[in-house]
Amino acid sequence: MDAYKVLGLTEGATEEEIKTAYRALAQKYNPDNYEAGPLREEAEAKMTELNEAFDALMGAIRTGTPVCLYIAYLHIYSVVK
């Protein structure tokens, strides 16, 4: 997963740019905006992807870890959990 691409950002985006992009996309793809059906399922899948990308980028910023390593950490953590 390219977390920057998921959020429509370029590498090296600031924390504020990440938050702004996430908020805009979260509003757009919020499953509550769609009634039950295939569009709601797609929105739920997109929100999961957005949340993972946001968590990866913000976690990398907070810890000072490169994004690719932080994504690997999140993947390993989710498998072990």
GROMACS elastic network, one bead per residue, 0.5 to 0.9 nm:
[ bonds ]
;  ai    aj funct       b0    kb
    1     4     6  0.88056   500
    1     5     6  0.83162   500
    1     6     6  0.78155   500
    1    49     6  0.88003   500
    1    53     6  0.78271   500
    1    71     6  0.82618   500
    2     5     6  0.53140   500
    2     6     6  0.62972   500
    2     7     6  0.88828   500
    2    53     6  0.76356   500
    2    68     6  0.86264   500
    3     6     6  0.51367   500
    3     7     6  0.64795   500
    3     8     6  0.86136   500
    3     9     6  0.84584   500
    3    49     6  0.87398   500
    3    50     6  0.81603   500
    3    52     6  0.78066   500
    3    54     6  0.71429   500
    3    56     6  0.70319   500
    3    57     6  0.67931   500
    3    67     6  0.82479   500
    3    71     6  0.86252   500
    4     7     6  0.53470   500
    4     8     6  0.60654   500
    4    10     6  0.59075   500
    4    11     6  0.61853   500
    4    12     6  0.87215   500
    4    13     6  0.81125   500
    4    18     6  0.84591   500
    4    53     6  0.72921   500
    4    54     6  0.87383   500
    4    57     6  0.78062   500
    5     9     6  0.57508   500
    5    10     6  0.71142   500
    5    11     6  0.86242   500
    5    53     6  0.88696   500
    6     9     6  0.76966   500
    6    49     6  0.74161   500
    6    50     6  0.65710   500
    6    53     6  0.66176   500
    6    54     6  0.89247   500
    7    10     6  0.89346   500
    7    18     6  0.74570   500
    7    21     6  0.60810   500
    7    22     6  0.63333   500
    7    25     6  0.74980   500
    7    50     6  0.68134   500
    7    53     6  0.71761   500
    7    54     6  0.77553   500
    8    21     6  0.73098   500
    9    12     6  0.85337   500
    9    13     6  0.65782   500
    9    17     6  0.80282   500
    9    18     6  0.75292   500
    9    21     6  0.77276   500
   10    13     6  0.60001   500
   13    16     6  0.81232   500
   13    17     6  0.59851   500
   13    18     6  0.64967   500
   14    17     6  0.51326   500
   14    18     6  0.62710   500
   14    19     6  0.86920   500
   14    61     6  0.89943   500
   15    18     6  0.51352   500
   15    19     6  0.62430   500
   15    20     6  0.86506   500
   15    57     6  0.84671   500
   15    58     6  0.72117   500
   15    61     6  0.75069   500
   16    19     6  0.51265   500
   16    20     6  0.60998   500
   16    21     6  0.85838   500
   17    20     6  0.51293   500
   17    21     6  0.60951   500
   17    22     6  0.84729   500
   18    21     6  0.52822   500
   18    22     6  0.60635   500
   18    23     6  0.85935   500
   18    54     6  0.73450   500
   18    57     6  0.77657   500
   18    58     6  0.79818   500
   19    22     6  0.51197   500
   19    23     6  0.61004   500
   19    24     6  0.86546   500
   19    54     6  0.79272   500
   19    58     6  0.87144   500
   20    23     6  0.52636   500
   20    24     6  0.62955   500
   20    25     6  0.87170   500
   21    24     6  0.52874   500
   21    25     6  0.62271   500
   21    26     6  0.84596   500
   22    25     6  0.52507   500
   22    26     6  0.58449   500
   22    27     6  0.85086   500
   22    50     6  0.70836   500
   22    51     6  0.82496   500
   22    53     6  0.89364   500
   22    54     6  0.67799   500
   23    26     6  0.50443   500
   23    27     6  0.61749   500
   23    28     6  0.86346   500
   24    27     6  0.53305   500
   24    28     6  0.63700   500
   24    29     6  0.88329   500
   25    29     6  0.60442   500
   25    30     6  0.82079   500
   25    47     6  0.84056   500
   25    50     6  0.77485   500
   26    29     6  0.52680   500
   26    30     6  0.55720   500
   26    46     6  0.88929   500
   26    47     6  0.66398   500
   26    50     6  0.73879   500
   26    51     6  0.85929   500
   27    30     6  0.53458   500
   27    33     6  0.85498   500
   28    31     6  0.88547   500
   28    33     6  0.80685   500
   28    43     6  0.87069   500
   29    32     6  0.85192   500
   29    33     6  0.74787   500
   29    34     6  0.87396   500
   29    40     6  0.87601   500
   29    42     6  0.85586   500
   29    43     6  0.50815   500
   29    44     6  0.75361   500
   29    46     6  0.67234   500
   29    47     6  0.62864   500
   30    33     6  0.57323   500
   30    34     6  0.78081   500
   30    40     6  0.85765   500
   30    43     6  0.63811   500
   30    44     6  0.73418   500
   30    46     6  0.87976   500
   30    47     6  0.68499   500
   31    34     6  0.55353   500
   31    35     6  0.79818   500
   31    36     6  0.89469   500
   31    39     6  0.83545   500
   31    40     6  0.53554   500
   31    41     6  0.76514   500
   31    42     6  0.83965   500
   31    43     6  0.52473   500
   31    44     6  0.55945   500
   31    47     6  0.78464   500
   32    35     6  0.72505   500
   32    40     6  0.78073   500
   32    43     6  0.89155   500
   33    40     6  0.79499   500
   33    43     6  0.88042   500
   34    37     6  0.80199   500
   34    39     6  0.64968   500
   34    40     6  0.51592   500
   34    41     6  0.89584   500
   34    43     6  0.78905   500
   35    38     6  0.89267   500
   35    39     6  0.76695   500
   35    40     6  0.61988   500
   36    39     6  0.75265   500
   36    40     6  0.56832   500
   36    41     6  0.77847   500
   37    40     6  0.55031   500
   37    41     6  0.65022   500
   37    42     6  0.89101   500
   38    41     6  0.50600   500
   38    42     6  0.62137   500
   38    43     6  0.85898   500
   39    42     6  0.50901   500
   39    43     6  0.61166   500
   39    44     6  0.86092   500
   40    44     6  0.61401   500
   40    45     6  0.86250   500
   41    44     6  0.50687   500
   41    45     6  0.62521   500
   41    46     6  0.86084   500
   42    45     6  0.50829   500
   42    46     6  0.61043   500
   42    47     6  0.85508   500
   43    46     6  0.50044   500
   43    47     6  0.60472   500
   43    48     6  0.85878   500
   44    47     6  0.50748   500
   44    48     6  0.62561   500
   44    49     6  0.87181   500
   45    48     6  0.51511   500
   45    49     6  0.63779   500
   45    50     6  0.86976   500
   46    49     6  0.50437   500
   46    50     6  0.60954   500
   46    51     6  0.85611   500
   47    51     6  0.59808   500
   47    52     6  0.85002   500
   48    51     6  0.51571   500
   48    52     6  0.62254   500
   48    53     6  0.86512   500
   49    52     6  0.52204   500
   49    53     6  0.62161   500
   49    54     6  0.86040   500
   50    53     6  0.51461   500
   50    54     6  0.60394   500
   50    55     6  0.84901   500
   51    54     6  0.51021   500
   51    55     6  0.59811   500
   51    56     6  0.84538   500
   52    55     6  0.51520   500
   52    56     6  0.60764   500
   52    57     6  0.86579   500
   52    71     6  0.86872   500
   52    74     6  0.87442   500
   53    56     6  0.51404   500
   53    57     6  0.62168   500
   53    58     6  0.85512   500
   53    71     6  0.84968   500
   54    57     6  0.52807   500
   54    58     6  0.59932   500
   54    59     6  0.82242   500
   55    58     6  0.53020   500
   55    59     6  0.57306   500
   55    60     6  0.83135   500
   55    71     6  0.88794   500
   55    74     6  0.88846   500
   56    59     6  0.51899   500
   56    60     6  0.60504   500
   56    61     6  0.86317   500
   56    67     6  0.66303   500
   56    68     6  0.85951   500
   56    70     6  0.61524   500
   56    71     6  0.56324   500
   56    74     6  0.74488   500
   57    60     6  0.51364   500
   57    61     6  0.62450   500
   57    62     6  0.86780   500
   57    67     6  0.61999   500
   57    70     6  0.80805   500
   57    71     6  0.84093   500
   58    61     6  0.50406   500
   58    62     6  0.61013   500
   58    63     6  0.85838   500
   59    62     6  0.50942   500
   59    63     6  0.60723   500
   59    64     6  0.81272   500
   59    65     6  0.79392   500
   59    67     6  0.82116   500
   59    70     6  0.70285   500
   60    63     6  0.53384   500
   60    64     6  0.55203   500
   60    66     6  0.59579   500
   60    67     6  0.52980   500
   60    68     6  0.86505   500
   60    69     6  0.82726   500
   60    70     6  0.57852   500
   60    71     6  0.84113   500
   61    64     6  0.51857   500
   61    65     6  0.68980   500
   61    66     6  0.81653   500
   61    67     6  0.81034   500
   62    65     6  0.79543   500
   63    66     6  0.87779   500
   63    70     6  0.88345   500
   64    67     6  0.87856   500
   65    68     6  0.83924   500
   65    69     6  0.66958   500
   65    70     6  0.62538   500
   66    69     6  0.55135   500
   66    70     6  0.63533   500
   66    71     6  0.88275   500
   67    70     6  0.50536   500
   67    71     6  0.61339   500
   67    72     6  0.86277   500
   68    71     6  0.52057   500
   68    72     6  0.63361   500
   68    73     6  0.87258   500
   69    72     6  0.50475   500
   69    73     6  0.61838   500
   69    74     6  0.87058   500
   70    74     6  0.62382   500
   70    75     6  0.86388   500
   71    74     6  0.50862   500
   71    75     6  0.62161   500
   71    76     6  0.86827   500
   72    75     6  0.50715   500
   72    76     6  0.61982   500
   72    77     6  0.85245   500
   73    76     6  0.51910   500
   73    77     6  0.60394   500
   73    78     6  0.85851   500
   74    77     6  0.50485   500
   74    78     6  0.61199   500
   74    79     6  0.86835   500
   75    78     6  0.52139   500
   75    79     6  0.63433   500
   75    80     6  0.87575   500
   76    79     6  0.51845   500
   76    80     6  0.62093   500
   76    81     6  0.84783   500
   77    80     6  0.52376   500
   77    81     6  0.59170   500
   78    81     6  0.51094   500
